[in-house]
Amino acid sequence: MPGRASPRKWIRSRTSSKAPASRSYDAGVTNRGPYMRITSIEPIAVSLPMKKPVIMAGEEVRRADNMLVRIETDTGLVGWGEAASAPVMTGDTLESLVAAVHHLRPALIGRDAADIEGAHVAMDGRMYGNHGAKAALDIALFDLAGKSAGKPVHALLGDKQRGRMPLLGVVGGGDYDGDLKDAAKKKAEGFVAYKIKVGIDTPENDAARTRAICAALGPGMLISADANQGFSTEEALAYVRAVEGCGLDFFEQPVAADDLAAMARIAAATSIAIGADEGIHSRDDIRRHAERQAARGVSLKAIKLGGVRALADAGRLCGDLGMQVNISCKTGESSIACAAALHVATVIPNIGWGLTLTHIGLAADVTAQPLVTGQGHAGSLDRPGLGVDVDESCVRRHRVAIAARELVTPAGAAAY
């Protein structure tokens, strides 16, 4: 990867990469270690403090309410996964995530932890949708499969494409002066890619803040804005007209996720690339946006797609379609989910819109050492599994109680 001074040149070069036709990697067959029987699955609700609130359209994240999943096997190995509550993105609350894992658990107990493909078949047969809960379980299974095989998760997903990745620094306070200071601080730290949260004020005020941040950051940076569905079509058009030529590279999810006609209209009205986030929950969604010319790139999250395997496959599809990709975590996800995202970013053809790791916004993490970043970049994780060590005392410190209803398995045995 080229140095920090020319991110746009790097972006163009990565866009030209072509992946082979869509592929699905079955970690349970081609990369498996010894048989591991799943003996316990525990969903753990946590509430983590943020360094400062992240303000966005429709949501203010002042604490990060996430569900961790701890899976233990008869070999003694333990795998960890995570999914954030995201009511306006996936429909998941902390309570619904925990309930979904309790419901899915009977389909997985006793199975081989390395048979991840089979686990997804079992989960889909027991419960429709619920990609957040399935993503957390998927991440924990990949952590186990990697530990058992002695390989990092990215080696289970495909060939390593890069060892150092630019982070997309989120500027999300909604305060003009505060956001300018935050952007300047990130630039001094070495960030070369930025996301400005908009859709939280009038288009005119958001545009003025965007122009000021772009001017402060200067040329040679990748700068985006994200409305999180916060604008109407006319407001989004007013915003893009007001920021045209200021240095904004892409504009994410300007309007409602299901309004592809409006997305296409906005895309046709500006030279700024339009991206989709909340509108992407499947490979079919990616194809629809491409076919309708509603987006030139997408933000991909494990919680929207159902896990790291689906995330990597979606990234490869984007490579086939010539679309830009941002691999992202939900605001406030810890080093567990961020490690999973980093593994995917290591192997897919194109991360031209950067990598969003949100653990850097937490005041407290659940790992012994937070995932290491530096100078606005992250390096690949090459230890077995996810490559992060969960500190169970930190997990207990931030755990919150969620009531669990008694379940009955098809065999009649109670499960909790």
KAKAQUI-V991570 format. One line per field, one symbol per residue. phi: phi as a letter, one per 40 degrees, with the letter a starting at -180 (. if undefined). psi: psi as a letter, one per 20 degrees, with the letter a starting at -180 (. if undefined). A space follows every 10 residues. Layout:
phi->???
psi->???
//
This chain:
phi->.ccccbcccc cccccccbcc ddbbccccbc bcccdbccba bbcbcbbbcc cacbbacgab cbbccbbcbb bbbccgcbbb baaccadcbb gcbdcccccc cdccddcbdg cccccccccc ccccccacgf cccccccccc cccccccccg bcdcccbicc bababccccc bbcgbdcccc ccccccccch cbbabccbgb acdccccccc cccccccgcg bcbbbbcfgc bcdccccccc ccbdgchcca bcfcbddccc ccdcccdcca ccccbbbdcb bacccccccc ccfcacaabb bcccbhhccc cccccccccc cgccbbcabc dgcccccccc ccccccbcca bcbgbbbccc cccabbbdbd dcbafgbbcc bbcdgcgbbc cccccccbcb cbcbccbbcd cgccbb
psi->prrhimhhgg ghhhhippqr rpqppnhigi kqbqpopphq popopqopqq hqqoprpiqp ohqooqpqpo pqriiiqpqq rqpqpmhigi jprgghgghg ghhhghihpi rphimhghgh ggghhhpqcl hgghgggggh hhggggghik qqhhhihaqp hqipppqopp olhjpgghhg ggghghghij qjpqpppaji aqhgghgggg gggghhharj qoprqoilji qrghggghgh hhipjijpgq opmhaqhjmh ghghgghiiq ipppqqfijo jrhhgggghg hjkiqirqpp qhhhijrhgh gghhhhghgh ikqqpopqqq pjqaighhgg hhgghhiqhp lhkapooihi iqiprjqhpq pprqkjrqqq ojrqbhjqop ohhhghhjqq ppppqpqprh iipqq.
//
